[in-house]
Amino acid sequence: MLANGGFKAGGRAGWFAGWEQVRRYRGRAWNGRVVGDNVEKHGGASSLRLENAVDDIVRVSQNVPVTEPGNGFTVGGTYRLSAWLKLSLDRI
């Protein structure tokens, strides 16, 4: 239901197809970096790495359409989201 939910398809300039970096929200610039990582991964060829300094924020998002029942996300539907996360505190 999500485009490229497993982060397997490479996108433009290192991005992953279907995902966009949020650069600004409520007047504040979010200066963190989003990169593909071919070394640290749970499965597949790569993973999505979010990098930020202490005062930076980094975020990616994907807008998904609401569709007819049985064809994707529907109003009132129940969905399960899972993710693998690795945290590195190199700069603290």
N, C-alpha and C positions, 0 to 999 in steps of 0.2 A: 504494500500500500504506500510506503514511502519510496520516493525515487532514490535509488542507490542507497538503501538503508544499511547495507553492509560495507559501505565505503570501498567498493571494489573497482568501480569505474573511474578512471582519472578524468579530471575536467581540465579546463583551460588554466594554463600557467600554474599547475600544481593543485588546483582546486578539485573538489570532487563534485561530479555532476549532480545537480539537484539541490545542493547546499549552498547557501550564501552567507558571507560574513556580515554581521550587523556592525556598522562602522560608527554609528552615532545614535544616541537615545536621549530625549529630553535635554537637548543642548550640550550634552557631554560627549566628547570624542572618545571612542573606544579604540585604543591603539595596540592591542595585543595582536599576535600573528597566528594565522592558521596555515598549517603546512601538512603535506603528506609525509608519512614516516614509513619507509620500507624496512626499517630495522626493528622497531618496537611495534609488534602487532599481535593480536590474539589469534587471528586466522586470516587466510587470504593473503593477498600480496602486500597490503599496506594498512595503515591506520590513519586516523585524523588526529593531528597533534595541535593542541591549543597552547600557545606560549604567551606569557605576560610577565611584566616586571611588577613590583610590589603595588604601584599605583595604577597600573593598567587594567583594563577589562577586556576580555575577548569572548565572543559569542558567535555561534552559527545558528542558522534557523532554516526551516523549510516550511513553506505554506502548502497545505494540502487541501484539495477541494472536498466539499461535502457532496456526496453523490446519492444515487438511488440505492435502496437497500440491496445488499448482495454485491455491490460493485465498488466497495471501498469504504471510506469513513462515512458514517451516517449519523444524523442527529439522534441522541439517546443511546448510541452504540457503546459497547464496552470493549476496550482495547488494552493490550498488554505491551509495555515498552520495556526492553531490556538493553543493557549496555555493559561493556567491560571498561573499567576505568583504572588507569595507573597514574598515581600522583607522584611528582618529583618535587622536592623542596630544596633544590640546589642553591637557591639564592637567599635563603632565610638565615 
